[in-house]
């Protein structure tokens, strides 16, 4: 046998799709000469615990079978509570089988489990930027976590709540589209002050604002077409249109490659983003498809934090 690969499985990802595809993934990895050390999550947050344990035991990296949420959760196991790497240079290998698959789209990973497993075996690890987010939890506590794809605030936080409460069987793109339509009916733009790096503050009326390492979120919405996971900068994209009709007009651009430059859309690039609410209503966060808390928040790009395999 060749190398031993720690594989973390979230069996519930993608309405059980991850568990169903696991035998194919394992056969492909083993046929390629790898020995698999399988570790299965049992509850929310467990992927981070399993990843941290594997790295402290000496594993050079971990492969993750699940969706964007599982991948993000496992990534948090690569870091201690203060953001310090547990094992500098460790690699993370996505084997996507989840609901949304947005990070997979950014990376150009194949959907078929055999193809993604073969790609993992043949890959040379390359640098991967991550985001470090300091924010306020739902109970008012200070909190911090890493994210790999996109952290946003505004409408997206409400969409996450609706999608995560809905049945997973309806599929990622449809689930997020329906959740977005439902959220639009209940949501009014939020007043927010934004500071990017050392630039002067900008006051916005935000429908949604994405701090993007990857390009897609919300089950295929192409919110940050120019983002790259290894360029050392966030793409920051603000949507400021108001009203259901105005926002629906952006939908075709969100699912295409034409969002930037549209009326009511603003775009910046930077390494540190600070966002402070200027309204009484809570401004909810959407972090790699989860809704962990609210503004105020500080987003910091950590260049080459881990490696991607």
Number of C-alpha atoms within 10 A of each C-alpha: 9 9 11 16 20 22 23 27 26 28 21 20 22 23 17 17 20 24 19 14 18 18 12 14 21 19 14 19 21 18 12 15 13 17 16 16 13 12 16 15 17 12 9 11 15 18 27 22 15 22 29 24 15 21 20 13 9 10 17 17 25 26 26 27 28 28 29 28 26 29 29 24 25 25 24 25 24 31 21 13 12 9 16 11 17 17 18 14 18 20 24 23 24 25 30 31 31 27 26 27 24 28 28 23 18 21 13 9 17 15 14 14 21 18 14 21 25 15 17 20 18 11 12 11 16 13 17 22 25 28 26 21 22 18 22 19 17 14 8 10 9 13 15 17 22 27 24 24 27 27 28 23 26 28 25 30 24 22 27 26 18 17 22 15 10 14 10 17 13 13 15 19 18 16 23 27 18 14 22 20 14 15 20 21 10 10 15 17 20 21 19 20 16 18 17 20 14 10 9 9 13 11 15 19 19 22 23 23 27 25 30 30 30 30 25 25 31 28 21 22 22 25 30 27 20 15 20 19 23 20 13 17 24 32 23 24 22 24 26 20 20 17 14 15 10 13 16 16 11 19 14 13 16 21 16 14 14 15 24 20 9 11 12 17 16 16 15 12 18 18 19 20 20 18 22 17 19 16 11 8 10 15 26 26 30 27 27 27 30 20 22 19 24 22 20 20 21 19 23 21 23 20 17 17 22 24 19 23 21
